[in-house]
Amino acid sequence: WRDATGMTIYEGYGQTETVLCIGTFPGMTPKFGSMGKPSPGWHIELHDDDGKPVPVHEEGRIAVNMDKRPVGMFREYLNNPEENKKSFVNGFYYTGDKAYKDEDGYFWFIGRDDDVIKSSGYRIGPFEVESALIEHPSVQEAAVVGSPNDIRGLVVKAFIILKPGFTPSDVLVKDIQNHVKRVTAPYKYPRMIEFVDSLPKTISGKIRRKELREQELKKASNDTSAPKKA
C-alpha cells in the first residue's frame, strides 16, 4: 500500500461506546497489525478473568479505567441494567474484546470474548487466523469459528471464499493449512476448511461469526455418527 500510494496506514481501535480509544498517532512508529497505544486521556489495561492486570504478551480483556470518564466515553447502556452490570466492574469498563500488549506498549487485537476459540486448552483468536489466511494467494475472504469436537472441545474451522482462478481441492486445503502454520503458531491452523461462495455479514460489512458458530453447533447436534477425529 505504501509503495503504491506513498501513504501510511495508521490503525486504531474503538467502539460506539468509546470512540477512538487506542490508535497509532502522529509521531508514533506504526506497527503493521497493531491497534497502537491508548489515546491521550485514556487509561487502558488488559485484565484476566479475575480483573487482574496481565503481563506483556499475554492476552487479556480490554479494560477502560473509569476513575475519570474519558472524553467521548459513553455513560451507560440506556435501560439495560444487566448489560451495565456486566460491562462496568470495579471502576473499569470492559469492552468485550481481547488483546495483548507488546514490550513497547502497543496493543494487538485478538477478538471478541465470544469469538475466542478454546481448543485443547489453547485460546485462539479468530482474527489472527483470518489475517494469516488472507495472506495466502488463493484466499479472497475468510471467517474463522470454533467447531464442536468430542476430543478437543472445539477445533478451528475456516470458511473461505477463493479468488477467481482457484478451485477447491484437498491439495489446496493442505497448502492453506501449512501456510497458516508458517505465519502463526502451528496449533492455530484450521483443522477444518469449508469453501463457500459467500459469508454472512451485517449491514456494515462485518462477518457474522455468531451465525457460523450456530451453524456448526446445529451440525454437531444433528450428528449421530461416531466421535469425530481431530
N, C-alpha and C positions, 0 to 999 in steps of 0.2 A: 504493500500500500504506500509506504513512504517513498520507495523508489519510483513508483508510478506517479504519485501526486505531489511529492515534496512536503507532505503534511504528516504530522504525528498524531496518532490516535491517543487521546487521554481518557482512560477508562475510569469508571466510578460506580458507586452503589447507592441506592436509595429506594424508598418506598413512598407510596401515597402518604403514609403516616409521618415520614421523616424528611422528605425532600432529599437532596444530595447530602448524605452524612459521611461518606467516605469517597475520596477522589484522588486523582493524580493532578495536582495543581501546578501552575507555572513555577518554575524553579526546582521542581522535583524531577528526578530521572525516571521516566516511565519504565515499568517492568511489564512486558507483554503478558497479559492474562491476569495481572493483579488489579484489584479494585483501587489500590492506592492506600492513603492514610486518612485518619479521621479529619473531617472538615474543621476549620477553626471554630472554637467554641463548643465542640462536641467531644465528650469523653466517652470512648467506646472500648469495651473489654470483651474478651471471649471467656465464657464460663462453661464448666461442666454441668452435668445434670443436677448437681447439688448447689449450684450457684457460686462455685469457687473458680477463681481465675486459672486458666490452663497455661502450661509452659509453651515456649516457642515451638512452632511446627506441629503442635497438637491441636486437633480440631476442637472447636467449642461453639457454643451458642452466642450469636452476636447480641451484646447487651449494651444498651444506651444508659449511661448514668443520668438519673433524673433529679439529682440534688438541685441543679439549676436547669430548668427546662430549656433546651437549646432553641435558638431562633428557628422557626419553621416547623418545630415538632408539634404534632397534634396533642390535644389534651386528653381525649379518651374516646372510646367507641360509644357512640350515642345509643342509649337504651339497650346496652348489651353488657350487663354486669358480669356474665360468665366469661366473655372474651377479655374484659378488663382484668378480671381476677387472674386469668391465665397469663396475660401479657405483662402486667405490672407486678413485679415481685421484689420486695426488699429494696425499693429505691431504684430499680432498673426496669427498663422496657426491653422485653425480648422480642426481636423482630420475627422469629420463626425460621431464621436462616442459620446455616452452619458455615464456618470459615476457619482458616488458621492464619497465624501471623508469622512472618519470617524474622530473621535476626535483624533486619533493617527496619522493622516496624510496618512493613507492607502487609495488607490483608489480602487473602486469597479465598475466593468463593468456593464452597463445596456443594451446597444445595439446600433446599428446603428441608426442615426437620422430617417432614412426612415422606420426602423423596429419598432420603439416605437408605441404602440397601445394606441390611445386616446379613452377611453370608459367612458361615463357618467361623464366626467370631470376629470377622472383619467388618468395618464400617466403610462403605464405598459410596462416594458422592457421584450421582449420575452425570453432573456437569463435566467433571474431569474426563470421564469415559467418552461422553459425547464429543468433547473437544478433541480427543485423540482420534475418534472415528472420522470426523470430518476432514482430518488431515490426510486420510487415505485418498488416493486419486480417483477411486471409484464411487466415493460416498458424496451424495449431494446434501442429504439431511439425515439426522439420526436422533432417536429418542431412546433413553435407557431407563428401565424399571427393574424391580425385583420380581422374579417368577418363582412361585412356591416350589419347594423341592424337599422331599422326605428326608434327605441326608443332610443338606446344608442349610435348611431353613428357607433360604432364598438363594437363587443364582442370578447373576447379571444377564439380562436379556436385552438385546438391541433390536429396535425396529429401524430398518434402513431403507431410504429411497436412493436408488442408484442414479448416477449421472447417465445421460444418453450415451449409448455405445457399449454399456456394460450389461452383462447377462448374469442372473443368479446361478451359482454353481457351488458344489462342495469345495472346489479348489479356491474359489473366491472367498468363501466363508473362512477357510483356514488362513488365507493370506491376510484378511482383515483382522482375525484374531491375533495372529503373530505380530501384526503392525501395532496393535494396542499394547501387547506385552512389551514391545520395544520402547514405546514412548511413555509408558507409565508403569506402575508397579504390576508385575505379572499376574498377581491374584485378582486384579481388577478387570481382566479381559472378559468380554461377553461369552459365556459358555453356550448361549443360545442366540441365534441371529435369525430374524424373520425379515425377508424383503417385502416391502409394501409399496403401493402406488401413492399413498398419501398418509399424513399424520393428523390426528385430531388436534385442533388449535382453537384458542379463544379468538374473539373478535380482534384483539390487539396483536395476534400472531404468536402468542406463547403456546408452547406444546402442552396439551392436557395430559400430563403423565398419570393423573388420577384415573382417567378413563382407561388408559392402557393397563394400569395396575388392576383395576376392577375386571378387565377383560381376562387377565391372567388368572385371577382368583376364581372367576367363573369357570374357566377351563379346568382348573385344578379340582374344583368341587364336582365337576361332571366326569372326572377321570376315575374310572373304577378299575383301571389296569394295575399291574404290579408297580411297586415303588420305582420312581424314576432314578435313573443312573445319573451321576454327576462327575 
